[in-house]
Amino acid sequence: MENSNNHYCLSITPSSLELLSIIGFITLILIRVLYIIHRSSQPRSASSQQKPLSTLIVLGSGGHTAEMINLLNVLQKNSFTPRYYIAAATDNMSLQKAQVLENSWLNEGGVEEVGSAKFMQIYRSREVGQSYITSVGTTLIALAHALWLMIKIRPHVILCNGPGTCIPLCAIAFIFKILGIRWSYIFYVESIARVRRLSLSALLLYKLRMADQLFVQWPQLKSKYHRAHYVGRLM
């Protein structure tokens, strides 16, 4: 008598295994990203701030550097050390101002350790007036340079306030978080000149949730970008 039960054999092909592996990998990455976003939104614990934090400070030309120096003057210098200043390769003035600042702290006894500051330059992704076609190659070079710098520095804190040179550095820092290489806290302070809308750099860090905390100096920005922190005028 013929058995009426139908037997089904589930066969898993190599292509199916590859698809399942890809789906599993993407799922793990998404879970990791969600964990990073959740953790970034939590307040810093006091215990995590007992030891000095290596700090990467991204400088921009003109007003960006002036505002950053004003901000650095109110920080506890010895809590954020060593300090690594980075400016665009074509911006020598910003690093000179940072060196003057560090020398003034040293003369005043505001820092405990000589040589606690390092000064570096990074390639620009795109110069003013450069065509978008040629900027593809320079962007790749800038990303590679940013990766090398981040591997070398491995900062605990990244402090920036607007220059486009901060984007590749912050993006690589975010990828390092996902991969578990280094957790760098990204703090972005929007310029006082931005009253009604964020700058492009701030908008990217805000929308992509790369910044741990984004500070604005006008209440109009806080009402428009709810995850931003309104701190009033800092300068």
Secondary structure, DSSP 8 states (H G I E B T S, - for coil): -------------HHHHHHHHHHHHHHHHHHHHHHHHHHHTS---GGGGSS---EEEE--TTHHHHHHHHHHTTS-GGGS-SEEEEEETT-HHHHHHHHHHHHHHHHHT--SSTT-EEEEEE--SS-TT--HHHHHHHHHHHHHHHHHHHHHH--SEEEESS-TTHHHHHHHHHHHHHHTS---EEEEE--TT-SSS--HHHHHHHHTT--SEEEESSHHHHHHSTTSEE-----
